[in-house]
Amino acid sequence: AESRIMPTIGIGDIIDGCASTGNVGGRRGRAGAVIRSSASQLVSSEGGGNEVKLREAVSGSDSAAASVAGTARASALRLSSNTKDDYTAVWAAVTSWIAHQLDAGQGATLTHFIKLTWAGSEYQRDASVPSPATNAQVHERRPVALFSEQFLSKYDLRFRRPPELPEARSEDVNYTKISYCFSEGLSKDLLSSAFRRIADRIGESLRAGDEVDIDFGVGRLFGRQRTCCFLFESRYLPDGLELRSAGQGNPLRASLASSASSRLPSLPAAGSPTGGG
């Protein structure tokens, strides 16, 4: 079973899924469920169960139900109006911001998803506090990737964390900044809602056990059988350290096919330098 050829899910497939009518329908269905649930709760809280009151609440006659309905419908309409070109432009803008941050020696945090940053002893802010990693090469600056605990928990994923090292300052994603500085006319709301949908689709593919290869520009997110990792492009890796680059392909394919353990091939062992994830 391990040797079978699995189709690889790339960012193009993720964007196609986001823009497909099937996903819009699913979102609308969830919105409808929210409306019906809110209306039912409203009727129950008022001590009545008559169908007339319930129909009025669902139709929006009741102000509380109307508010829920409006919010859910607006969310569904925003996503349904997003095209493949919209999602492509959003991905390009966000990954451009990530590259800008790393090129400036800083980190980029995509809230509830992943942080891509730099680590090494040069970022130690308190010299009296020893670094958790004791290897002599901790002084080398290297890129690291950290998936958020919320993302891993939500999609039931495995991720091998790199050794703890002092990190560069990281900026949380700011969609207003990305709108003005890294996109051509994309609104803050479009960037926020569309990127969340992209991150959700990536998580769904990882949870399904798909073989995933998502190009972030600065590196690639790999996944297989609910295990994920991130490898950086060779231009971000320091000379002199044997770190696997994104260009060498998905390390999970070989590791899961050859061993029952979750260790990644050609990646440093725990406690030694890592290329991030």
N, C-alpha and C positions, 0 to 999 in steps of 0.2 A: 504493500500500500504506500510505503514511503517513497518508492521509486517512480510513482506515477507522475506524469507531467501535469503540473498545475498551471492554469492561466495566471498571468501576472497582472495585478490591478495597478495601473498607473494613475497619475493625476488627471489625464484625459478621461479615463473611465469614471473617476470620482466626479468630475465636472459634468460629464454626460448624465450621471445618475442624479445629480442635483437639479439639472435643468429638465429632466424628463417629466412628462405629465403624470406618470405613476406616483412619483414622490409628492407632487403637488396634491394629488388626490388624497394621499395618506395624511398629509398635513391638514387638509381641509376636514378629513374624517376626525382627526384628533381635536380640531377646533370645535367641531360639532359636538363631540363627546363632552368637552369642557362646558359648552353652553347648556347641554341637557343636564349634566351633573349639577351645575350651579343652580339651575332652575328647580331641580328636584330638592336640593338642599334648602332653597329659599322657601318652598312650600312646606317642607317638613318643619322648618324653624318657626313657621307661623301657625303650626298646629292644624293645618288643613291639608287635605289630600284630594280636593276636588279637581277634576280634569280641566275645568274651565280656567282655574287659576294657573295650572301648570302650562296650558297652551298660551296663556297671556304672557307668562314669564319667558317661555321659549321664544315667542314671537318678538319680544323686546318691549312689550307694553309696560312691564315692570322695569323701573329704572335700574335696579341692581343687575337684573339679567341682561338688560340692554347694554350695560357697561361691559360686562364679560363678553357678550356677543360681539360688540364692536372691536374690542381688543383682539379677540381670537380671529375674527374675519380680516382685520387689518393685517395681522401677521401672515395669514394664509395668502392674502392678495399680494403682499410684498414679495413673498417667495414665488408665487405663481407668475409674477410679471418679470422675474429675473430670467434672462436668457443665458445661453451657453457663453456668449461673448461677455456678458456681465461677470459670470463666475470666473472666466479666464482672466479678465482684467483685474478682478479682486485678488486672485491668487498672485498675479504678477506684481501688484502694488505691495502686498504684504511681504512677499519674499524679497522685494527690492529694499524694503525697510530693514528686514533681517540682515541682508548683506551689508547695508550701510552701517548698522550697529556693530557687526563683527569687524568690518574694515576699520572702524574707529576704535577698536579695542574694547568695546563694550558688549553687553549681552542683550538679548531680545527675549522677552517672556510673552508667550501666547497663553493668556490666562486659561486655566483649566485644561491645558493641552500639553505644551512642551516649552522648555526654556533652552535656548542655544546661547552659550556664553564661552568665556575664556576662564581658565583656572591655572594656578601656579603660585609659587611662593611670592612673586612680585606683587600679588594682591593681598598679602597678609597685612592687615591693618593694625594688628597689635603684635609686635615682635616678641612679646613675652609669652604669647600663647603658641605652643608648638603645633605644627600641622598634624592632622590625624594620620596622614600618609608619611611613612618614614623613608621611603626609597629616595636615594640621592638625586634622582632625576625629577623630583617634584619641583625643582627650580626652573625647569623648562616650562614655558608657557605653552599650553595646548588647549584646543577647543573641547568643550564637553557638552553633552546633551542630557537633559533630565526631563523625563515625562512626569506630568503632575500625578499625584496620588489619586486625585479625583478622576482623571481620565482613565488610569489603569483600573480603578475600582469599577467605574461605570461600565466599562467594556470587558471586564474580567480578563485582563491581560497580564502577561509576565514580562518583566523588564529587569535586566541585571544592571544595578546601579554602579557607576564608576566609583573609585575611591574618593573620599571627601578631600577636597583641596580648597584653599582660599579662592574665591571667585571674583571676577571683575564686576563692577556695578552693572546691573541689568535694568533695562527700561521695560515697564509693562506696555503692552500694545496700546497705542493711542490712535484711534481711528480718525480723529480730527486731524492730527498731524499727518497721517498717511494720506488722507484725502487731499490736503493742500500740497504736500511735498513729494508724494510718490505715486500719484495717480493723475489721470487726465479727466477731471470732471466727475469722479465718483463721489457720491455723497457719503457722509459718515454713517448714516443708517444702512445704506446698501452694503458698505464694507463690513459693518458689524454683523448684520443678519446673514449675508452670503458666506462670510468666512466661518461663522458658527456652523452653518449647514455643511460646508466643506469638511470641517473638523469632525462633525458628527458622522458623515459618510465614511471618512477614513476609519473612525472608531468602529463603525458597523462592519466594515470589511475585515478589520483585524479580528473582531470578535467572531466572525464567521469562519476564521481559520484560513482566509485567503492568503495567497502569496502576494505581498504588497511591496511596491517599489515606487515611492513618491519623491519626485525631484523637487527639492527646496532651493536649488541654485547653489547654495553653500554646502549642500550635502544631500543625502538621501535617507528617507525613513523606510526601513525594511520591516517586513512582518511575515510570519508563517506560523500556522497552527497556534494562534493566540500568543505568540511571543513576538516582541518588537524590539528594535534597536535603531540607532541613528549613527551613520558614519559620515564624516566630513570629506569634502573634496581635498585632493592632495595639496592644493595651494594653501590650505589652512593648517597643514600638519607641520610641525617643527622638524628641521633636519636633525638627523642623528637618533631619532626615536623610531622604533619599528612599530608603526601604527597602521592598521588597515584603513585604506581609503574607500570612499564610496565607489570609485571606479573599479574596484575589485569585485563588485557584485554582492549579492545577498549572502551574508555569512551564515544565516539560519538554514539555508537550503542544505548545505553540507553538514552542518552540525546535527540537525535533527535526523538526517538520513543515516548518519554513521554512528550515532551514539544516543543512548536514552537519556544522557545527562543534558543539562541546559547550557553547558559551556560553549562559548562561541569560538570557532577556530580562528587562529591568527590574531586573536585579541589578547591583550595583556591579562594575566591572572589577577584575581582580587588582591589589592594592595600594591599593584604595580601600575605604571603609567597607562593611561587609557585615551583613546581617541574619541570618547564620548559615546556611551550607550553600548 
